[in-house]
Amino acid sequence: MDLWIAVAGFGVGVVVGLTGMGGGALMTPLLVLVFGVPPLSAVSSDLVAGAVMKPFGGAVHWRRGTVDSRLVLWLCAGSIPAAFCGVFVAKAFDSEGASRVIQSLLGAALLLAASGLLVKAWFGLREQARTAADPSREVVAGDPAPVRVRIIPTVLVGAVGGLVVGVTSVGSGSLIVIALMALYPALRPQQLVGTDLVQAVPLVAAAALAHLLFGDFQLALTVALVAGAVPGVLLGAAVSSRAPGGLIRFALTVVLTASGLKLLGASTVAVGVTAAVLLAVLPATWLLARRRLGLPVLPGRRTALAD
């Protein structure tokens, strides 16, 4: 089984390298639904593996200058203690229904993450439309837009995100980046991703440490995940400049929605029908959104990569 877990870790690592998100949101439900790992064990092992994997993406953005260090500082002020406490919340459900409770929380977090991906795609299209209308808006990656840090809301976002990550291992990417978009609309998309990836490193590390000490960490499971995930992240990052990121995010949205519904107890038929509807509706909706914003219906290569 370890070999297949490593293969699954490799696939998830490729997705993370390509899109900057989806690690816990994909790996934890895979462990629970496909490999039959108990939810708390899946969360513990996935977080420890993520603590090894996350710094790779964060380092790339740090070198490119697409990280707002002030936001990272205040996010971590809330997220690190909350993430550490998340494991105690998970362990507090120490009863016969503990696994079901954590599984339900995980399912809800996945649906929220999928919704966040759609919101992020809309913001990306809107930014493209604004740049197309006014090319002077475009700035280089190393020239971040100045923002006024809103300390209390930023710390609260970090705390809520950290708690969700500590309990479910989901949220260090999709959930927090949506909150950042709402709080700081002046941030460029590259800054959003870079800032979120860097703040996720200490956040996931804190949650992983707590699960190492008090969770249900399984060494063999984590080693298999890391063995597959690290080369997957490196491969995904290497080809990300040529990959159609928008299509990958749509596929990821379908996977997250299907996984979330399944974890919440939906039937296989209901999950399959929902996935089929999303596969049919999302591309059409994306094309209509592009047309409404005045963008080409069929984007060129550069535009497709930016989506």
Buried (B, 14 or more C-beta within 10 A) or exposed (E): EBEEBBBBBBBBBBBBBBBBBBBBBBBBBBBBBEBEBBBBBBBBBBBBBBBBBBBBBBBBBBEEBBBBEBBBBBBBBBBBBBBBBBBEBBBEBEEEEBBBBBBBBBBBBBBBBBBBBBBBBBBBBEBBBEBBEEEEEEEEEEEBEEBEEBEEBBBBBBBBBBBBBBBBBBBBBBBBBBBBBEBBEEBBBBBBBBBBBBBBBBBBBBBBBBBBEBBBBBEEBBBBBBBBBBBBBBBBBEEBEEBBBBBBBBBBBBBBBBBBBBBBEBEEEEBEEBBEEBEEEBEEBBBEBBEEBEBEEEBEEEBBBBB
